[in-house]
Amino acid sequence: MADYRRHRVRWSLLVVLAAVAGCARPADPGPPPTSATGPPPTREGGPARVLLFSRTAGFRHASIPVAVAALRRQGARQGMEVDHTEDPARLSAAGLRRYRAVVFLSTTGDVLGPDGEAALRGFVEAGGGWVGVHAAADTEYGWPWYETLVGARFARHPPVQRATVRVAGRDHPATARLPEVWARTDEWYDFRGNPRGRVRVLATLDESTYQGGGMGADHPIAWCHAVGEGRALYTAGGHTAASWAEARFLAHVAGALRWAAGLAAGDCRPEPEG
């Protein structure tokens, strides 16, 4: 009888201890972050977040407010939550953890300090996305890594005029809804070097269709590539306010956002030069 009672006491203690341990167990933390500086995992049912950054320390494009409004609308249609800032403090390692991609929208000059530069580089190389629009190529001349990110530096441009864009491939989200031959009006950039060979060129300019082009027969105007574990895409269009009301240009940028945020696949392996 004594043995039976001791057995019941031991069993009761085990039940109590198991119940206490179950109550003390922490809640499921969910999926781990991809890295300390990389983008957060996209949770089912939650929108991907994108940060628009349009700070200027040089020429300021009058089209920026129109572009911000258009990108917010396009983001919402694509299931993305789009924030806008011109505060470089938002581009910190902690601040960028909220976002899947960052858009440099017609930024000019030196717009980031050393901490912001380190945070953006860490974010992209750890798996984040970046989209550069128009004057994003006219930015951060004192930061060598930024040229790696954007792909090429702005050199010059002729007056705004109509030209023919030739779409190199329509199997990328940024070009899927574009015609192979696309005539439109914008400010057409020349670059200090040709990025072909380091990037996948998505579209080129036909210099025979406008006046003042200075890059010759191979004039890339939009491209994408991998940077570390991340994704980078640059498009030179978007100078004019009218660009941001063009259905095809908006489709081009919306596809770029989806790809950069990791919501759509696209082959951005570099093709050989020539």
Contacts in CASP RR format, 6 or more apart in sequence:
PFRMAT RR
TARGET T0000
AUTHOR 0000-0000-0000
METHOD contacts of the structure
MODEL  1
MADYRRHRVRWSLLVVLAAVAGCARPADPGPPPTSATGPPPTREGGPARV
LLFSRTAGFRHASIPVAVAALRRQGARQGMEVDHTEDPARLSAAGLRRYR
AVVFLSTTGDVLGPDGEAALRGFVEAGGGWVGVHAAADTEYGWPWYETLV
GARFARHPPVQRATVRVAGRDHPATARLPEVWARTDEWYDFRGNPRGRVR
VLATLDESTYQGGGMGADHPIAWCHAVGEGRALYTAGGHTAASWAEARFL
AHVAGALRWAAGLAAGDCRPEPEG
31 41 0 8 1.000
31 43 0 8 1.000
33 40 0 8 1.000
33 41 0 8 1.000
33 97 0 8 1.000
34 40 0 8 1.000
34 41 0 8 1.000
34 126 0 8 1.000
34 127 0 8 1.000
35 126 0 8 1.000
35 127 0 8 1.000
36 93 0 8 1.000
36 97 0 8 1.000
36 126 0 8 1.000
37 93 0 8 1.000
37 96 0 8 1.000
37 97 0 8 1.000
37 119 0 8 1.000
37 122 0 8 1.000
37 123 0 8 1.000
37 126 0 8 1.000
38 96 0 8 1.000
38 97 0 8 1.000
38 122 0 8 1.000
38 123 0 8 1.000
38 126 0 8 1.000
38 127 0 8 1.000
38 128 0 8 1.000
39 96 0 8 1.000
39 97 0 8 1.000
39 99 0 8 1.000
39 100 0 8 1.000
39 101 0 8 1.000
39 123 0 8 1.000
39 126 0 8 1.000
39 127 0 8 1.000
39 128 0 8 1.000
39 129 0 8 1.000
40 97 0 8 1.000
40 98 0 8 1.000
40 99 0 8 1.000
40 100 0 8 1.000
42 48 0 8 1.000
42 100 0 8 1.000
42 262 0 8 1.000
42 263 0 8 1.000
47 79 0 8 1.000
47 80 0 8 1.000
47 81 0 8 1.000
48 79 0 8 1.000
48 80 0 8 1.000
48 81 0 8 1.000
48 100 0 8 1.000
48 101 0 8 1.000
48 261 0 8 1.000
48 262 0 8 1.000
48 263 0 8 1.000
49 80 0 8 1.000
49 81 0 8 1.000
49 82 0 8 1.000
49 83 0 8 1.000
49 98 0 8 1.000
49 99 0 8 1.000
49 100 0 8 1.000
50 75 0 8 1.000
50 80 0 8 1.000
50 81 0 8 1.000
50 82 0 8 1.000
50 83 0 8 1.000
50 99 0 8 1.000
50 100 0 8 1.000
50 101 0 8 1.000
50 102 0 8 1.000
50 103 0 8 1.000
50 257 0 8 1.000
50 260 0 8 1.000
50 261 0 8 1.000
51 82 0 8 1.000
51 83 0 8 1.000
51 84 0 8 1.000
51 85 0 8 1.000
51 90 0 8 1.000
51 91 0 8 1.000
51 96 0 8 1.000
51 98 0 8 1.000
51 99 0 8 1.000
51 101 0 8 1.000
51 102 0 8 1.000
51 103 0 8 1.000
52 68 0 8 1.000
52 71 0 8 1.000
52 72 0 8 1.000
52 82 0 8 1.000
52 83 0 8 1.000
52 84 0 8 1.000
52 85 0 8 1.000
52 103 0 8 1.000
52 105 0 8 1.000
53 84 0 8 1.000
53 85 0 8 1.000
53 86 0 8 1.000
53 90 0 8 1.000
53 91 0 8 1.000
53 102 0 8 1.000
53 103 0 8 1.000
53 104 0 8 1.000
53 105 0 8 1.000
53 107 0 8 1.000
53 111 0 8 1.000
54 64 0 8 1.000
54 67 0 8 1.000
54 68 0 8 1.000
54 84 0 8 1.000
54 86 0 8 1.000
54 104 0 8 1.000
54 105 0 8 1.000
54 106 0 8 1.000
54 107 0 8 1.000
55 86 0 8 1.000
55 87 0 8 1.000
55 88 0 8 1.000
55 107 0 8 1.000
55 111 0 8 1.000
56 64 0 8 1.000
56 86 0 8 1.000
56 106 0 8 1.000
56 107 0 8 1.000
56 108 0 8 1.000
56 109 0 8 1.000
56 111 0 8 1.000
56 135 0 8 1.000
57 108 0 8 1.000
57 109 0 8 1.000
57 110 0 8 1.000
57 111 0 8 1.000
58 108 0 8 1.000
58 109 0 8 1.000
59 108 0 8 1.000
59 135 0 8 1.000
59 138 0 8 1.000
60 108 0 8 1.000
61 67 0 8 1.000
61 106 0 8 1.000
61 134 0 8 1.000
61 135 0 8 1.000
61 239 0 8 1.000
62 241 0 8 1.000
63 106 0 8 1.000
63 238 0 8 1.000
63 239 0 8 1.000
63 240 0 8 1.000
63 241 0 8 1.000
63 243 0 8 1.000
63 244 0 8 1.000
64 105 0 8 1.000
64 106 0 8 1.000
66 241 0 8 1.000
66 244 0 8 1.000
66 245 0 8 1.000
67 105 0 8 1.000
67 106 0 8 1.000
67 133 0 8 1.000
67 238 0 8 1.000
67 241 0 8 1.000
67 243 0 8 1.000
67 244 0 8 1.000
68 84 0 8 1.000
68 105 0 8 1.000
69 244 0 8 1.000
70 244 0 8 1.000
70 245 0 8 1.000
70 250 0 8 1.000
71 82 0 8 1.000
71 103 0 8 1.000
71 105 0 8 1.000
71 253 0 8 1.000
71 257 0 8 1.000
72 82 0 8 1.000
72 84 0 8 1.000
74 250 0 8 1.000
74 253 0 8 1.000
74 254 0 8 1.000
74 257 0 8 1.000
75 81 0 8 1.000
75 82 0 8 1.000
75 254 0 8 1.000
75 257 0 8 1.000
76 82 0 8 1.000
77 254 0 8 1.000
78 254 0 8 1.000
78 255 0 8 1.000
78 257 0 8 1.000
78 258 0 8 1.000
78 263 0 8 1.000
80 100 0 8 1.000
80 257 0 8 1.000
80 258 0 8 1.000
80 261 0 8 1.000
80 263 0 8 1.000
83 99 0 8 1.000
88 111 0 8 1.000
88 112 0 8 1.000
88 113 0 8 1.000
88 116 0 8 1.000
91 102 0 8 1.000
91 112 0 8 1.000
91 116 0 8 1.000
91 119 0 8 1.000
91 120 0 8 1.000
92 115 0 8 1.000
92 116 0 8 1.000
92 119 0 8 1.000
93 118 0 8 1.000
93 119 0 8 1.000
93 122 0 8 1.000
93 123 0 8 1.000
95 119 0 8 1.000
96 102 0 8 1.000
96 119 0 8 1.000
96 120 0 8 1.000
96 123 0 8 1.000
99 123 0 8 1.000
99 128 0 8 1.000
100 128 0 8 1.000
100 129 0 8 1.000
100 260 0 8 1.000
100 261 0 8 1.000
100 262 0 8 1.000
100 263 0 8 1.000
101 128 0 8 1.000
101 129 0 8 1.000
101 130 0 8 1.000
101 131 0 8 1.000
101 231 0 8 1.000
101 257 0 8 1.000
101 260 0 8 1.000
101 261 0 8 1.000
101 262 0 8 1.000
102 120 0 8 1.000
102 123 0 8 1.000
102 124 0 8 1.000
102 128 0 8 1.000
102 129 0 8 1.000
102 130 0 8 1.000
102 131 0 8 1.000
103 130 0 8 1.000
103 131 0 8 1.000
103 132 0 8 1.000
103 133 0 8 1.000
103 257 0 8 1.000
103 260 0 8 1.000
104 130 0 8 1.000
104 131 0 8 1.000
104 132 0 8 1.000
104 133 0 8 1.000
104 136 0 8 1.000
104 139 0 8 1.000
105 132 0 8 1.000
105 133 0 8 1.000
105 134 0 8 1.000
105 136 0 8 1.000
106 133 0 8 1.000
106 134 0 8 1.000
106 135 0 8 1.000
106 136 0 8 1.000
106 238 0 8 1.000
106 239 0 8 1.000
107 135 0 8 1.000
107 136 0 8 1.000
107 138 0 8 1.000
107 139 0 8 1.000
108 135 0 8 1.000
108 138 0 8 1.000
108 139 0 8 1.000
109 138 0 8 1.000
109 139 0 8 1.000
109 140 0 8 1.000
109 141 0 8 1.000
110 139 0 8 1.000
110 140 0 8 1.000
110 141 0 8 1.000
110 142 0 8 1.000
110 143 0 8 1.000
111 139 0 8 1.000
111 140 0 8 1.000
112 120 0 8 1.000
112 140 0 8 1.000
112 143 0 8 1.000
117 140 0 8 1.000
117 143 0 8 1.000
117 145 0 8 1.000
117 146 0 8 1.000
120 130 0 8 1.000
120 149 0 8 1.000
121 145 0 8 1.000
121 149 0 8 1.000
123 129 0 8 1.000
124 130 0 8 1.000
124 149 0 8 1.000
124 227 0 8 1.000
124 228 0 8 1.000
124 230 0 8 1.000
124 231 0 8 1.000
124 232 0 8 1.000
125 227 0 8 1.000
125 228 0 8 1.000
125 229 0 8 1.000
125 230 0 8 1.000
126 229 0 8 1.000
126 230 0 8 1.000
127 228 0 8 1.000
127 229 0 8 1.000
127 230 0 8 1.000
127 231 0 8 1.000
128 229 0 8 1.000
128 230 0 8 1.000
128 231 0 8 1.000
128 260 0 8 1.000
129 230 0 8 1.000
129 231 0 8 1.000
129 232 0 8 1.000
129 260 0 8 1.000
129 261 0 8 1.000
129 262 0 8 1.000
130 149 0 8 1.000
130 227 0 8 1.000
130 230 0 8 1.000
130 231 0 8 1.000
130 232 0 8 1.000
130 233 0 8 1.000
130 260 0 8 1.000
131 232 0 8 1.000
131 233 0 8 1.000
131 234 0 8 1.000
131 235 0 8 1.000
131 253 0 8 1.000
131 256 0 8 1.000
131 257 0 8 1.000
131 260 0 8 1.000
132 150 0 8 1.000
132 232 0 8 1.000
132 233 0 8 1.000
132 234 0 8 1.000
132 235 0 8 1.000
133 234 0 8 1.000
133 235 0 8 1.000
133 237 0 8 1.000
133 238 0 8 1.000
133 253 0 8 1.000
134 187 0 8 1.000
134 189 0 8 1.000
134 235 0 8 1.000
134 236 0 8 1.000
134 237 0 8 1.000
134 238 0 8 1.000
134 239 0 8 1.000
135 154 0 8 1.000
135 239 0 8 1.000
136 150 0 8 1.000
136 234 0 8 1.000
137 150 0 8 1.000
137 151 0 8 1.000
137 152 0 8 1.000
137 153 0 8 1.000
137 154 0 8 1.000
137 189 0 8 1.000
137 191 0 8 1.000
137 234 0 8 1.000
137 236 0 8 1.000
138 153 0 8 1.000
138 154 0 8 1.000
139 146 0 8 1.000
139 150 0 8 1.000
140 146 0 8 1.000
141 153 0 8 1.000
147 153 0 8 1.000
148 227 0 8 1.000
149 227 0 8 1.000
149 232 0 8 1.000
150 232 0 8 1.000
150 234 0 8 1.000
151 195 0 8 1.000
151 198 0 8 1.000
151 199 0 8 1.000
151 223 0 8 1.000
151 225 0 8 1.000
151 232 0 8 1.000
151 234 0 8 1.000
152 191 0 8 1.000
152 192 0 8 1.000
152 193 0 8 1.000
152 194 0 8 1.000
152 195 0 8 1.000
152 220 0 8 1.000
152 234 0 8 1.000
153 191 0 8 1.000
153 192 0 8 1.000
153 193 0 8 1.000
154 189 0 8 1.000
154 190 0 8 1.000
154 191 0 8 1.000
154 192 0 8 1.000
155 189 0 8 1.000
155 190 0 8 1.000
155 191 0 8 1.000
155 192 0 8 1.000
155 193 0 8 1.000
156 189 0 8 1.000
156 190 0 8 1.000
156 214 0 8 1.000
157 187 0 8 1.000
157 188 0 8 1.000
157 189 0 8 1.000
157 190 0 8 1.000
158 188 0 8 1.000
158 210 0 8 1.000
158 211 0 8 1.000
158 212 0 8 1.000
158 213 0 8 1.000
159 187 0 8 1.000
160 185 0 8 1.000
160 186 0 8 1.000
160 187 0 8 1.000
160 239 0 8 1.000
160 240 0 8 1.000
161 185 0 8 1.000
161 188 0 8 1.000
161 210 0 8 1.000
161 211 0 8 1.000
162 183 0 8 1.000
162 184 0 8 1.000
162 185 0 8 1.000
162 209 0 8 1.000
162 210 0 8 1.000
163 183 0 8 1.000
163 184 0 8 1.000
163 185 0 8 1.000
163 186 0 8 1.000
163 188 0 8 1.000
163 205 0 8 1.000
163 206 0 8 1.000
163 209 0 8 1.000
163 210 0 8 1.000
164 181 0 8 1.000
164 182 0 8 1.000
164 183 0 8 1.000
164 205 0 8 1.000
164 206 0 8 1.000
164 209 0 8 1.000
164 210 0 8 1.000
165 181 0 8 1.000
165 182 0 8 1.000
165 183 0 8 1.000
165 184 0 8 1.000
165 203 0 8 1.000
165 204 0 8 1.000
165 205 0 8 1.000
165 206 0 8 1.000
165 221 0 8 1.000
166 180 0 8 1.000
166 181 0 8 1.000
166 182 0 8 1.000
166 203 0 8 1.000
166 204 0 8 1.000
166 205 0 8 1.000
166 206 0 8 1.000
167 175 0 8 1.000
167 178 0 8 1.000
167 179 0 8 1.000
167 180 0 8 1.000
167 181 0 8 1.000
167 182 0 8 1.000
167 202 0 8 1.000
167 203 0 8 1.000
168 175 0 8 1.000
168 201 0 8 1.000
168 202 0 8 1.000
168 203 0 8 1.000
168 204 0 8 1.000
169 175 0 8 1.000
169 180 0 8 1.000
169 202 0 8 1.000
170 176 0 8 1.000
170 178 0 8 1.000
170 180 0 8 1.000
171 266 0 8 1.000
171 267 0 8 1.000
172 200 0 8 1.000
172 202 0 8 1.000
172 224 0 8 1.000
172 259 0 8 1.000
172 266 0 8 1.000
172 267 0 8 1.000
172 268 0 8 1.000
173 255 0 8 1.000
173 256 0 8 1.000
173 258 0 8 1.000
173 259 0 8 1.000
173 264 0 8 1.000
173 265 0 8 1.000
173 266 0 8 1.000
174 202 0 8 1.000
174 222 0 8 1.000
174 224 0 8 1.000
174 233 0 8 1.000
174 235 0 8 1.000
174 252 0 8 1.000
174 253 0 8 1.000
174 255 0 8 1.000
174 256 0 8 1.000
174 259 0 8 1.000
175 202 0 8 1.000
175 203 0 8 1.000
175 222 0 8 1.000
175 252 0 8 1.000
176 255 0 8 1.000
177 248 0 8 1.000
177 251 0 8 1.000
177 252 0 8 1.000
178 203 0 8 1.000
178 248 0 8 1.000
178 251 0 8 1.000
178 252 0 8 1.000
179 248 0 8 1.000
182 203 0 8 1.000
182 248 0 8 1.000
183 209 0 8 1.000
184 243 0 8 1.000
184 246 0 8 1.000
184 248 0 8 1.000
184 249 0 8 1.000
185 240 0 8 1.000
185 242 0 8 1.000
186 236 0 8 1.000
186 237 0 8 1.000
186 238 0 8 1.000
186 239 0 8 1.000
186 240 0 8 1.000
186 243 0 8 1.000
187 237 0 8 1.000
187 238 0 8 1.000
187 239 0 8 1.000
187 240 0 8 1.000
188 205 0 8 1.000
188 210 0 8 1.000
188 213 0 8 1.000
188 221 0 8 1.000
188 236 0 8 1.000
189 221 0 8 1.000
189 236 0 8 1.000
190 213 0 8 1.000
190 214 0 8 1.000
190 215 0 8 1.000
190 219 0 8 1.000
191 215 0 8 1.000
191 220 0 8 1.000
193 215 0 8 1.000
194 215 0 8 1.000
194 218 0 8 1.000
194 220 0 8 1.000
194 273 0 8 1.000
195 201 0 8 1.000
195 220 0 8 1.000
195 223 0 8 1.000
196 218 0 8 1.000
196 220 0 8 1.000
196 223 0 8 1.000
196 270 0 8 1.000
196 271 0 8 1.000
196 273 0 8 1.000
196 274 0 8 1.000
197 270 0 8 1.000
197 271 0 8 1.000
197 272 0 8 1.000
197 273 0 8 1.000
198 225 0 8 1.000
198 270 0 8 1.000
199 220 0 8 1.000
199 223 0 8 1.000
199 224 0 8 1.000
199 225 0 8 1.000
199 268 0 8 1.000
199 270 0 8 1.000
200 223 0 8 1.000
200 224 0 8 1.000
200 225 0 8 1.000
200 267 0 8 1.000
200 268 0 8 1.000
200 269 0 8 1.000
200 270 0 8 1.000
200 271 0 8 1.000
201 220 0 8 1.000
201 222 0 8 1.000
201 223 0 8 1.000
201 271 0 8 1.000
202 222 0 8 1.000
202 223 0 8 1.000
202 224 0 8 1.000
202 233 0 8 1.000
202 235 0 8 1.000
203 220 0 8 1.000
203 221 0 8 1.000
203 222 0 8 1.000
203 235 0 8 1.000
204 218 0 8 1.000
204 219 0 8 1.000
204 220 0 8 1.000
204 221 0 8 1.000
205 213 0 8 1.000
205 215 0 8 1.000
205 219 0 8 1.000
205 221 0 8 1.000
206 219 0 8 1.000
207 213 0 8 1.000
207 214 0 8 1.000
207 215 0 8 1.000
207 216 0 8 1.000
207 217 0 8 1.000
207 219 0 8 1.000
213 219 0 8 1.000
218 274 0 8 1.000
221 235 0 8 1.000
221 236 0 8 1.000
221 237 0 8 1.000
222 233 0 8 1.000
222 234 0 8 1.000
222 235 0 8 1.000
222 236 0 8 1.000
222 237 0 8 1.000
222 252 0 8 1.000
223 233 0 8 1.000
223 234 0 8 1.000
224 231 0 8 1.000
224 232 0 8 1.000
224 233 0 8 1.000
224 234 0 8 1.000
224 256 0 8 1.000
224 259 0 8 1.000
224 266 0 8 1.000
224 268 0 8 1.000
225 232 0 8 1.000
225 268 0 8 1.000
225 270 0 8 1.000
226 232 0 8 1.000
226 268 0 8 1.000
226 269 0 8 1.000
231 259 0 8 1.000
231 260 0 8 1.000
231 262 0 8 1.000
231 268 0 8 1.000
232 260 0 8 1.000
233 256 0 8 1.000
233 259 0 8 1.000
233 260 0 8 1.000
233 268 0 8 1.000
235 252 0 8 1.000
235 253 0 8 1.000
235 256 0 8 1.000
237 243 0 8 1.000
237 249 0 8 1.000
238 244 0 8 1.000
238 249 0 8 1.000
243 249 0 8 1.000
244 250 0 8 1.000
255 264 0 8 1.000
258 264 0 8 1.000
259 265 0 8 1.000
259 266 0 8 1.000
END
